[in-house]
């Protein structure tokens, strides 16, 4: 066990030059969200060391958290990157996710507001998640194992690559209120037609049913990610 104060300070001193180099390389129009990570193995972090890192906006990843991410990646493939980003950009609006608008109908079932629409796996994978567990919950990674089967994802990926498609809806819950602009309404059924703006934050859509249908796209070539998928979404 040792103090990490000096290591943290040295890392913090590098943040400015690294950030400047990134902006210089990509240009002033590039507005990245930079996540500063301190990854360690076999290191016991004291409370003062953790507080020092937090004060410098540095996030800590130990071997325990790393195992968590490795297990998620083994199950969700390349879509695991969005689960990773969600841990560090929680509740932050992401410019690259904004402006995603789809035609939709809005109605009510059981007193709950729902939306029915068509989108693509390319966007839905970015805002979706399959459990409520957090990085600090030791049961988090095993939950992925229970809810998502790697062999089933592989089979579904093969089905999609062979020309297969899904005629049934993926069911999700939006974790926050979404914007919906009314265009027209069917008075007899109270169904409203309009434009739905999908959330611009990671982990905004909790997948209740259809996990394998959605994440089956995460393990195959990107060229399949622009296929249409049907979605029914409730507001929590």
Secondary structure, DSSP 8 states (H G I E B T S, - for coil): ----HHHHHHHHHHHHHHHHHHHHHH-TT-------EEE-SS----HHHHHHHHHTT-EEE-HHHHHHHHHHHHHHGGGHHHHHHHHHSTT---GGGTT-EEEEEEEEETTEEEEEEEEEHHHHHHHEES----TT-TTHHHHHHHH--HHHHHHHHHHHHTT----S-EEEEESS--EEEEEEEETTTTEEEEEEE--SSTT-EEEEE-HHHHHGGGGS-GGGTTSEEEEEEEE-
